[in-house]
Amino acid sequence: MTFFQPNYLPDADKWGSWALNEIPWLQCQDPQFHQPLPRLSAWFNTDPNGLAPMPDRLLELTHQLSEYLWLDLTECSPMLLRDNDQKLGWKELDQERAIVFLMGDRKVMVKDENGDRVDHHPQPGSLLVLPPNYSFSVPRTSKFKNMSIFLTFY
């Protein structure tokens, strides 16, 4: 079962500005078609000696979420969709994920393990928690012309 909480992060606009300017965004390649993906992403973990240690501000949010949700969150994958023509295809989850939305107004489609779909319309600051064996997608949209940033913790 999913958990959705609007306004979890009341200062999402400040977080969005921070993420936009401070995260070292990367443009990854599609492994199937060997072309650059249009969206930007990054990856961090809580191990200070690991490959990609989290910035202090992100580490604080990770600990806050872990305590709030009673989950052992150790990784964060930020995602930046630069315009509404960009999308995130269906991602099947192998573990519980907590997604915090920082910028933008995009629909998020969620499928449970039976394939039943529910659409969410998170505003900046919203929190969406998805269990294992669920899938989610952020489709293209023509409704708004803005970028979207969200943080996925696991």
C-alpha positions in Angstrom: 0.0 0.0 0.0 1.3 3.5 -0.8 1.5 6.4 1.6 1.1 9.9 0.4 1.6 13.1 2.5 1.2 16.5 0.9 3.3 19.3 2.5 5.8 16.9 4.1 8.6 19.3 3.3 7.3 22.9 3.8 10.4 24.6 2.4 10.4 22.6 -0.8 11.1 25.8 -2.9 14.4 26.3 -1.0 15.3 22.6 -1.4 14.5 22.8 -5.1 16.9 25.8 -5.5 19.5 24.0 -3.5 19.2 20.8 -5.6 19.2 22.7 -8.9 22.4 24.6 -8.0 24.3 22.2 -5.7 23.7 18.6 -7.0 26.4 17.5 -9.5 23.8 16.4 -12.2 24.8 13.8 -14.7 23.3 12.8 -18.0 23.4 9.0 -18.2 23.2 6.9 -21.3 20.3 4.6 -22.2 21.9 1.1 -21.9 19.6 -0.3 -24.5 19.9 2.3 -27.2 23.3 3.8 -26.3 22.1 7.4 -26.4 22.1 10.1 -23.7 18.9 10.2 -21.6 17.3 13.6 -21.7 16.8 13.7 -17.9 19.5 14.4 -15.4 20.2 12.4 -12.3 22.7 11.8 -9.5 23.3 9.2 -6.8 24.5 9.4 -3.2 24.9 7.1 -0.3 25.2 7.7 3.5 28.6 6.1 3.7 31.0 9.0 4.2 33.8 6.9 2.8 31.8 5.5 -0.1 31.9 6.3 -3.8 29.3 9.1 -3.6 28.9 10.5 0.0 25.8 12.6 0.5 26.1 16.3 1.0 25.3 17.2 4.7 22.0 18.8 3.9 20.8 15.7 2.0 22.1 13.5 4.8 20.0 15.4 7.3 16.9 14.9 5.2 17.7 11.2 4.8 17.9 10.7 8.6 14.7 12.7 9.1 12.9 10.6 6.6 14.3 7.3 8.1 13.1 8.3 11.5 9.7 9.4 10.3 9.0 6.4 8.2 10.9 3.8 10.3 12.9 2.8 7.3 16.7 2.3 7.0 17.3 4.7 4.1 20.9 4.8 2.9 20.8 6.0 -0.7 19.3 8.9 -2.6 18.8 9.3 -6.3 17.8 12.8 -7.3 16.1 13.3 -10.7 15.7 16.4 -12.8 13.2 16.5 -15.7 14.2 19.7 -17.5 10.9 20.2 -19.3 7.5 18.6 -19.6 8.5 16.6 -22.7 10.8 14.5 -20.6 9.5 11.5 -18.7 10.6 8.7 -16.4 9.4 5.4 -17.8 8.0 2.6 -15.6 10.4 1.6 -12.8 9.6 -1.6 -10.9 10.8 -1.4 -7.3 12.7 -4.1 -5.6 12.6 -2.3 -2.2 10.5 0.4 -0.5 11.1 3.9 -1.8 10.3 7.3 -0.4 10.0 10.1 -3.0 10.1 13.8 -2.0 9.0 16.2 -4.7 10.9 19.5 -4.7 9.9 21.4 -8.0 7.3 21.0 -10.7 3.7 19.8 -11.0 3.8 16.4 -12.7 1.5 13.4 -12.5 3.0 10.3 -11.0 1.4 7.0 -12.0 1.7 4.0 -9.6 0.9 0.4 -10.3 0.6 -2.2 -7.5 1.7 -5.8 -7.7 -1.6 -6.7 -9.5 -1.2 -4.0 -12.1 -3.9 -1.7 -10.7 -3.0 1.9 -11.3 -3.5 5.0 -9.2 -2.4 8.5 -10.3 -1.0 11.0 -7.8 -0.5 14.7 -8.5 2.1 15.7 -5.9 2.9 19.4 -5.3 6.3 20.5 -4.2 7.0 19.3 -0.7 4.9 16.1 -1.1 6.1 12.7 0.1 5.1 9.5 -1.7 6.2 6.1 -0.2 5.9 3.0 -2.4 6.4 -0.6 -1.3 8.4 -3.3 -3.1 6.9 -4.9 -6.2 5.1 -1.6 -7.1 6.0 0.4 -10.2 5.9 4.1 -10.9 6.2 6.4 -13.9 6.3 10.1 -14.5 4.7 10.7 -18.0 5.2 13.5 -20.4 2.7 16.3 -20.1 1.7 19.4 -22.0 -0.2 21.0 -19.1 2.6 22.9 -17.6 6.0 24.1 -18.9 8.4 23.8 -16.0 11.2 21.6 -14.7 10.6 18.9 -12.1 13.0 17.8 -9.4 12.4 14.9 -7.0 14.5 12.9 -4.6 14.1 9.1 -4.4 15.3 7.6 -1.1 15.9 3.8 -0.6 
